[in-house]
């Protein structure tokens, strides 16, 4: 979510913030590291024990019997599997717990940012953050944090053994571990800096394009622009593929360099200990065991080195998620203020702009409690914007909006939502039953309440004509219903919410004259005790209003 000109945080900062979320599960992480260290030591000492058995057979080491060595070998082999399973179980437990926590935080952040900060933002990119970016963090929590700790602790234990035999053997092993486990990953990450973020951003843009293409499939077929859309998709896919190839090339180079270094230090240890043996500074058993230990001990640091392959994308995903969580909302929710009861609404000299375009200019209107006010005007005159300001989706640039004696910006957000019902031009439906879609306005509503709201919206008879009645699924985005049917579900929601202030934005724009008359009659009969603000470009819709204002270029006339 970083914008041009914004300073990007470093990989260390991202990792530090992501690791900070592990604190509640630190005991599980400690168990994962402990089991991982023991597991790697079991794997490493399988070859060391085999070398000790060979020395025993050669008569060069009689401290431990062959029987004990073979029992130790079998025990280490079995424990390696058990310990590795335990480590992975702990890591994945942490990952899935934290991913659930992050998803909860992301959805809470989106709710606070909506709608002001999300209007005009690419929805496909948001979907990419919510799904694939968060899922990619599983790699960090399950396969990054503990391998780093395991590699450091295991390497320190092995260093003690190498230094026990000879200081040069310890220094050689230390150089190998640092080069393979630290220098190579840092070199790879430096070369790939920015590539992971570029890939995740392009992936998000591709998601947005595909989402738009699916929604506009009818228009694409109708106007024969499928070939152009296909070319754009191919170009975006090619660009994404090129980014991925760049990262794959870096991954291949890193693996090649890592393997070369492992061979260099393995043979380097062999030659070093052989020279020390010839010089009489190290026994043959020390030479053999140090060489075997060096060759078999790169597992933890190789795992650490391999992290850089996926770490570019993982850290990019982490930064996108963290940026979304840290984004400041345009409108902050109000809590803890004295409870406010609905009263007359007064707008005084409001000015409001979307970026550089001024929508409302010195706009003033009084909406008495219990009145039905109509605002008529052409599209783009600012009618819908007024309703969004009354919902406090936005704050005016200047001027004031009062509910009774209270400034709207000081009213508890929960009070404001309880006193307002808002019917938008395009009713959003969920992939669920008709009953559950209406019940969005009042969670836990009874079937009788839902049916009563549908009757007021002149929707009951239509619903009962469907095979499943109120349990009929509406399809994704309500695509099984007509625009008028979707709009009446929105009106039914408003009736179910039963707020004292009803805000209606073009409520009959998708209805024919017959259904418009039915809905207007329902509004007239069902809203006698409510305050209604009705905006529309249709003059016929204004018939339900007691007083009608004409709106043009953000001003009343």
MOVEN-V74455 format. One record per residue. N is the residue number from 1. OMEGA is omega in radians with two decimals (* if undefined). Layout:
BEGIN
N,OMEGA  N,OMEGA
END
This chain:
BEGIN
1,3.12  2,3.11  3,3.13  4,3.11  5,3.13  6,-3.13  7,3.12  8,3.10  9,-3.12  10,3.11  11,3.13  12,3.12  13,3.13  14,-3.13  15,-3.14  16,3.14  17,3.11  18,3.12  19,3.13  20,3.13  21,-3.07  22,-3.02  23,-3.14  24,-3.10  25,-3.07  26,3.14  27,3.11  28,3.10  29,3.11  30,3.11  31,3.13  32,3.13  33,-3.14  34,-3.14  35,3.14  36,3.11  37,3.12  38,-3.14  39,3.13  40,3.11  41,3.08  42,-3.14  43,-3.12  44,-3.05  45,2.97  46,3.13  47,3.12  48,3.10  49,3.07  50,3.09  51,3.11  52,3.08  53,3.11  54,3.09  55,3.12  56,3.13  57,3.12  58,3.12  59,-3.12  60,3.12  61,-3.09  62,-3.09  63,-3.09  64,-3.12  65,3.11  66,-3.11  67,3.14  68,3.13  69,-3.14  70,3.07  71,3.12  72,3.10  73,-3.14  74,-3.14  75,-3.14  76,3.14  77,3.14  78,-3.12  79,3.14  80,3.13  81,-3.11  82,-3.11  83,3.11  84,3.10  85,-3.14  86,3.11  87,-3.12  88,3.12  89,3.12  90,-3.11  91,-3.12  92,3.05  93,3.11  94,-3.08  95,-3.06  96,3.07  97,-3.10  98,3.10  99,3.08  100,3.11  101,-3.12  102,3.11  103,3.11  104,-3.14  105,-3.12  106,3.14  107,3.07  108,3.11  109,3.13  110,3.13  111,3.14  112,-3.12  113,-3.06  114,-0.06  115,-2.95  116,-3.07  117,-3.06  118,3.10  119,3.11  120,3.13  121,-3.11  122,-3.10  123,3.11  124,3.11  125,3.08  126,3.11  127,3.12  128,3.11  129,-3.08  130,-3.06  131,-2.95  132,-3.14  133,3.13  134,3.13  135,-3.14  136,3.10  137,3.06  138,3.10  139,-3.12  140,-3.06  141,-3.08  142,-2.97  143,-3.13  144,-3.03  145,-3.09  146,3.09  147,3.10  148,3.13  149,-3.13  150,-3.13  151,-3.13  152,-3.08  153,-3.13  154,-3.13  155,3.11  156,3.11  157,-3.14  158,3.11  159,3.10  160,-3.13  161,-3.14  162,3.14  163,3.08  164,-3.13  165,3.11  166,-3.10  167,3.14  168,3.08  169,3.12  170,-3.14  171,3.11  172,3.12  173,-3.14  174,3.11  175,3.13  176,-3.13  177,-3.12  178,-3.14  179,-3.08  180,-3.01  181,-3.08  182,-3.03  183,-3.11  184,3.10  185,3.13  186,3.10  187,-3.14  188,-3.13  189,3.13  190,3.13  191,-3.09  192,-3.12  193,3.12  194,-3.11  195,3.13  196,3.13  197,3.12  198,3.14  199,-3.11  200,3.13  201,3.11  202,3.08  203,3.10  204,3.11  205,3.08  206,3.08  207,3.14  208,-3.13  209,-3.14  210,3.13  211,3.10  212,-3.13  213,3.12  214,3.14  215,-3.11  216,-3.08  217,-3.14  218,-3.14  219,3.12  220,3.13  221,-3.07  222,-3.04  223,3.03  224,-3.14  225,-3.13  226,-3.13  227,3.11  228,3.12  229,3.13  230,3.13  231,3.12  232,3.13  233,3.13  234,3.13  235,3.13  236,3.12  237,3.12  238,3.10  239,3.12  240,3.13  241,3.12  242,3.09  243,-3.11  244,3.12  245,3.10  246,-3.14  247,3.09  248,3.09  249,3.09  250,3.13  251,3.13  252,3.11  253,-3.13  254,3.14  255,3.12  256,3.14  257,-3.14  258,-3.12  259,3.11  260,-3.14  261,3.12  262,3.11  263,-3.12  264,-3.08  265,3.08  266,3.12  267,3.08  268,3.09  269,3.11  270,-3.12  271,-3.14  272,-3.10  273,3.07  274,3.10  275,3.10  276,3.13  277,3.13  278,-3.13  279,3.13  280,3.14  281,-3.11  282,3.12  283,3.13  284,3.12  285,3.10  286,3.11  287,-3.09  288,-3.07  289,3.11  290,3.13  291,3.12  292,-3.13  293,3.14  294,-3.09  295,-3.03  296,-2.98  297,-3.10  298,-3.09  299,-3.12  300,-3.10  301,3.03  302,3.07  303,3.11  304,3.12  305,-3.12  306,3.14  307,-3.06  308,-3.14  309,-3.13  310,-3.02  311,-3.14  312,3.12  313,-3.09  314,3.14  315,3.07  316,3.09  317,3.11  318,3.14  319,3.12  320,3.13  321,-3.13  322,3.12  323,3.11  324,-3.13  325,-3.08  326,-3.08  327,-3.09  328,3.11  329,3.05  330,-3.13  331,3.12  332,3.11  333,-3.13  334,3.11  335,3.02  336,3.10  337,3.09  338,-3.11  339,-3.11  340,3.05  341,-3.09  342,3.11  343,-3.13  344,3.12  345,3.13  346,3.06  347,-3.04  348,3.05  349,-3.13  350,2.96  351,-3.13  352,3.13  353,2.90  354,-3.06  355,-3.07  356,-3.08  357,3.13  358,-3.09  359,3.14  360,-3.11  361,3.09  362,-3.02  363,3.11  364,3.09  365,3.05  366,3.14  367,-3.10  368,3.09  369,3.13  370,-3.11  371,3.02  372,-3.04  373,3.06  374,3.08  375,-3.04  376,3.11  377,-3.14  378,3.07  379,3.13  380,-3.11  381,3.09  382,-3.08  383,-3.11  384,3.13  385,3.11  386,-3.14  387,3.12  388,3.06  389,3.10  390,3.05  391,-3.03  392,2.90  393,3.05  394,2.97  395,3.09  396,3.09  397,3.07  398,-3.03  399,-3.09  400,3.02  401,-3.12  402,2.95  403,-2.99  404,3.13  405,-3.05  406,2.99  407,-3.03  408,-3.13  409,3.12  410,-3.14  411,3.06  412,-3.13  413,3.13  414,3.09  415,-3.12  416,3.14  417,-3.14  418,-3.09  419,-3.10  420,2.93  421,-3.01  422,3.07  423,-3.09  424,3.12  425,-3.14  426,-3.12  427,3.12  428,3.12  429,3.14  430,-3.13  431,-3.04  432,3.14  433,3.09  434,-3.13  435,-3.13  436,3.09  437,3.07  438,-3.07  439,3.05  440,-3.09  441,-3.13  442,-3.14  443,-3.14  444,-3.14  445,3.11  446,3.12  447,3.12  448,3.12  449,3.13  450,-3.12  451,3.14  452,3.10  453,3.13  454,3.11  455,3.13  456,3.14  457,-3.14  458,-3.06  459,-3.00  460,-3.09  461,3.11  462,-3.11  463,-3.10  464,3.11  465,-3.14  466,-3.10  467,-3.11  468,-3.13  469,-3.12  470,3.12  471,3.13  472,3.09  473,-3.09  474,-3.11  475,-3.12  476,-3.10  477,3.10  478,-3.02  479,3.08  480,-3.11  481,3.08  482,3.12  483,3.13  484,3.13  485,3.09  486,-3.11  487,3.12  488,3.02  489,3.07  490,3.11  491,3.09  492,3.08  493,-3.12  494,3.11  495,-3.13  496,3.13  497,2.99  498,3.11  499,-3.12  500,3.12  501,-3.11  502,-3.14  503,-3.04  504,-3.13  505,-3.11  506,-3.02  507,-3.10  508,-3.05  509,-3.13  510,-3.09  511,3.02  512,-3.03  513,-3.14  514,-3.12  515,3.06  516,3.12  517,3.13  518,-3.12  519,3.13  520,3.08  521,3.11  522,3.13  523,-3.12  524,-3.07  525,-3.01  526,-3.04  527,-3.11  528,-3.12  529,-3.09  530,3.00  531,-3.06  532,2.99  533,-3.03  534,3.09  535,-3.12  536,3.01  537,3.12  538,3.07  539,-3.12  540,-3.13  541,-3.10  542,-3.10  543,-3.10  544,-3.06  545,3.08  546,3.11  547,-3.07  548,3.05  549,3.07  550,-3.09  551,3.14  552,3.11  553,3.05  554,3.13  555,3.05  556,3.07  557,*
END
